[in-house]
Amino acid sequence: MRAEKKLLAAIIHRAVLDMCSKPIRQRLTLDAQHAMWFIFKENTIAQTYLDLLDMDIINFRRNLLKTMYSGNSMDTLSLNKRNFRFNYNQYMADELKTADKKWSVAA
């Protein structure tokens, strides 16, 4: 793997690790929020990075969610998965609130 691809893979890996960070006082950390935005927001640089790594962002997201919502609660990654699920649900709730505000202002 060329050095550039290793760097891009490391950035994606760091984002996944940040999405699994422990929430503080039932809120996403800033790192988790930025990582969620980086991976799940449409038309972000993550899509370009994954394209350069010959990966499809839709399949990446689908596999990430499938992995984080699967498995038993006793596996070694259960705490990371639980943190991810909390962070993801909180991120999506915040996104819906933002979308509702945009639509109510436009109406």
Order of alpha helices (4+ residues) and beta strands (2+ residues): alpha-alpha-alpha-alpha-alpha
